[in-house]
Every structure is written in C-alpha cells, then in structure tokens.
Amino acid sequence: MGAKKQTIFSFVLVFAILMFLISKVNISEITKNLNEINIFYYLLGLIVFYISFFPRGLRWNILLKNIGIKKRTKELSEIYFLSWFANLIVPAKLGDLYRSYLFKKNYNHSKSEIMGTVFIERFIDVIFLILFLTLSGFIIFKGHFNLSIYFTNSNNCFFHINKKTKTKISKIAPK
C-alpha cells in the first residue's frame, strides 16, 4: 500500500472510530459536566502536566547515561511527549514501545537497551507510588495506620513479583 493510501486509510479509520464513539455517548451529560469544572484548576493541571515532560526527559536521560548513551534532554522530552500521545491512542501503555521505536529510529540504538531503561523507569515509578500512597495513608488515617501490616503486605507483593519476574528482568535490564 502506498504512503498516500495508507495515510488516507488511517484518517478514514480514525474518523469511523470517532463517529462510533460519539454515537455511544450522551453529549448533554458531557456538556453539563464540562460546565461544572473549575477552569482555574483545570488549566493549572494542564500546565503542570505539560511542564512535567521536561523532568521526565531529564530522568530518562540520566538512565540512558548510565548505559553510555548521551543525548540532549530536550530531544528526549520530545520523544517522551510523543510516546504519551501514543498512549492516548493505543491500549496497554504501548506508548513505551513507541518511545523505544522512536529512539531507535532517530539515534540507531538497540531497542532492548532502550526498553531496559523504560522498564527501570516504570519500576522507579512503582516505588514512588508506594511511597506516596504510604504518606497519604499517614495523612488520611492520622495515626490509625498499622505500619507493620502495610510493610508486611508491601514486602510480600514485592517479593512475589520479584520471584515471578526475576529471570525476565535480567534478560531485558541494561547491563
């Protein structure tokens, strides 16, 4: 299929999917909900979200430097942004695969090296998520938070996941 036909097919497919989705939603309910939002908080959230791509690019750059790949943070932030856009379109966080594809296409590095850094980045995200959930638990429950039960359950989950994925992780993690 030629590039022009493929582009036209892509637009027709997206248009058909959008029309199908629009036919299944209640537009008046969406309009009602949109009228009830606080525009200040909405815009503030949008600004913080888009500004956050630079620190994410910086974090990815640090991980890449650990395996000997030196790139500019601005370029990595752009790739990160495009991968998040892909996550909006495709299911199952396939934007991360798209990120490794874009990096390989632009810089000709191994996809497995890049996916290793993406995996480590996601692992770091999970660690911080657990820490922030713990902190919010302390704040919300104000001292009625049983720390020993929390850490026992967290450790059990972590070691169970580690036991199941240990060999898989060692195959894809950067050396």
C-alpha positions as CSV (number, residue, x, y, z in Angstrom):
1,M,0.0,0.0,0.0
2,G,1.4,3.4,-1.0
3,A,2.2,6.0,1.7
4,K,-0.7,8.2,0.4
5,K,-3.3,5.4,0.5
6,Q,-2.1,4.4,4.0
7,T,-2.5,7.9,5.3
8,I,-6.0,8.2,3.8
9,F,-6.9,4.8,5.2
10,S,-5.6,5.9,8.7
11,F,-7.7,9.1,8.6
12,V,-10.8,7.2,7.5
13,L,-10.3,4.6,10.2
14,V,-9.9,7.2,12.9
15,F,-12.9,9.1,11.7
16,A,-15.0,5.9,11.7
17,I,-13.9,5.1,15.2
18,L,-14.7,8.6,16.4
19,M,-18.1,8.5,14.8
20,F,-18.9,5.2,16.5
21,L,-17.7,6.5,19.9
22,I,-19.7,9.8,19.5
23,S,-22.8,7.8,18.7
24,K,-22.5,5.9,22.0
25,V,-22.1,8.9,24.4
26,N,-24.6,11.3,25.9
27,I,-23.4,14.7,24.7
28,S,-25.8,16.6,27.0
29,E,-24.3,14.9,30.1
30,I,-20.7,15.7,28.9
31,T,-21.7,19.3,28.3
32,K,-23.2,19.5,31.8
33,N,-20.0,18.1,33.4
34,L,-17.8,20.4,31.4
35,N,-19.8,23.4,32.6
36,E,-19.2,22.3,36.2
37,I,-15.4,22.2,36.1
38,N,-13.3,24.8,37.8
39,I,-11.4,26.3,34.9
40,F,-8.5,27.6,37.1
41,Y,-7.7,24.1,38.5
42,Y,-8.2,22.6,35.0
43,L,-5.7,24.9,33.4
44,L,-3.3,24.6,36.3
45,G,-3.4,20.8,35.9
46,L,-2.9,21.1,32.2
47,I,0.1,23.4,32.7
48,V,1.7,21.1,35.3
49,F,1.1,18.1,33.2
50,Y,2.9,19.6,30.1
51,I,5.7,21.1,32.2
52,S,6.3,17.6,33.7
53,F,7.6,16.3,30.4
54,F,10.9,18.1,30.9
55,P,11.8,16.4,34.2
56,R,10.6,13.1,32.8
57,G,13.0,13.6,29.9
58,L,15.7,14.5,32.3
59,R,15.1,11.3,34.4
60,W,15.2,9.2,31.2
61,N,18.4,11.0,30.1
62,I,20.1,10.1,33.5
63,L,19.1,6.4,32.9
64,L,20.4,6.5,29.4
65,K,23.7,8.0,30.6
66,N,24.1,5.0,32.9
67,I,24.3,2.7,29.9
68,G,26.6,5.1,27.9
69,I,24.0,6.9,25.8
70,K,24.4,10.7,25.9
71,K,21.5,12.8,24.3
72,R,20.0,16.2,24.9
73,T,17.2,16.3,27.5
74,K,15.1,18.5,25.1
75,E,15.2,15.8,22.4
76,L,14.3,13.0,24.9
77,S,11.5,15.1,26.3
78,E,10.0,15.4,22.8
79,I,10.2,11.6,22.3
80,Y,8.6,11.2,25.8
81,F,5.8,13.6,24.8
82,L,5.1,11.7,21.6
83,S,5.0,8.4,23.4
84,W,2.5,9.8,25.8
85,F,0.4,10.9,22.9
86,A,0.6,7.3,21.6
87,N,-0.6,6.1,25.0
88,L,-3.8,8.1,24.4
89,I,-4.5,6.3,21.2
90,V,-3.3,2.7,21.8
91,P,-4.1,0.4,24.7
92,A,-1.9,-1.2,27.3
93,K,0.8,1.5,27.6
94,L,2.2,0.7,24.1
95,G,3.5,4.3,24.0
96,D,6.5,2.9,25.8
97,L,7.2,0.6,22.9
98,Y,6.7,3.5,20.6
99,R,9.2,5.5,22.6
100,S,11.9,2.8,22.1
101,Y,10.9,2.7,18.4
102,L,11.3,6.5,18.0
103,F,14.7,6.4,19.8
104,K,16.0,3.6,17.6
105,K,14.7,5.4,14.5
106,N,16.3,8.7,15.4
107,Y,19.5,7.5,17.1
108,N,20.1,3.9,15.9
109,H,20.4,2.3,19.3
110,S,19.2,-1.1,20.4
111,K,15.5,-1.3,21.2
112,S,16.3,-3.8,24.0
113,E,18.7,-1.3,25.7
114,I,16.0,1.4,25.5
115,M,13.3,-0.9,26.7
116,G,15.5,-1.8,29.7
117,T,15.7,1.9,30.7
118,V,11.9,2.2,30.2
119,F,11.4,-0.8,32.4
120,I,13.7,0.6,35.1
121,E,11.9,3.9,34.9
122,R,8.5,2.2,35.4
123,F,9.9,0.3,38.3
124,I,11.1,3.6,39.9
125,D,7.6,4.9,39.3
126,V,6.1,2.0,41.2
127,I,8.4,2.5,44.2
128,F,7.5,6.2,44.3
129,L,3.8,5.4,44.0
130,I,4.1,3.1,47.0
131,L,5.9,5.8,49.0
132,F,3.3,8.4,48.1
133,L,0.4,6.0,49.0
134,T,2.1,5.3,52.3
135,L,2.5,9.0,53.0
136,S,-1.1,9.7,52.0
137,G,-2.2,6.9,54.3
138,F,-0.5,8.5,57.2
139,I,-2.1,11.8,56.4
140,I,-5.6,10.5,55.8
141,F,-5.7,8.0,58.7
142,K,-3.9,10.3,61.2
143,G,-2.0,7.7,63.3
144,H,-4.6,4.9,62.8
145,F,-2.4,3.4,60.2
146,N,-0.9,0.0,61.1
147,L,2.6,0.3,59.7
148,S,3.6,-3.3,60.3
149,I,0.7,-4.7,58.3
150,Y,1.4,-2.2,55.5
151,F,5.1,-3.2,55.2
152,T,4.4,-6.9,55.5
153,N,1.9,-6.7,52.6
154,S,4.1,-4.5,50.6
155,N,7.1,-6.8,51.0
156,N,5.0,-9.8,50.2
157,C,3.8,-8.2,47.0
158,F,7.3,-7.0,46.0
159,F,9.0,-10.4,46.6
160,H,6.2,-12.3,44.9
161,I,6.5,-10.0,41.8
162,N,10.3,-10.3,42.0
163,K,10.2,-14.1,42.2
164,K,7.9,-14.4,39.2
165,T,9.8,-11.9,37.0
166,K,13.4,-12.3,38.1
167,T,14.6,-14.2,35.1
168,K,12.6,-12.0,32.7
169,I,14.0,-8.8,34.3
170,S,17.6,-10.0,34.0
171,K,17.1,-10.6,30.3
172,I,15.8,-7.1,29.5
173,A,17.6,-4.9,32.1
174,P,20.5,-2.9,30.7
175,K,23.9,-4.4,31.6
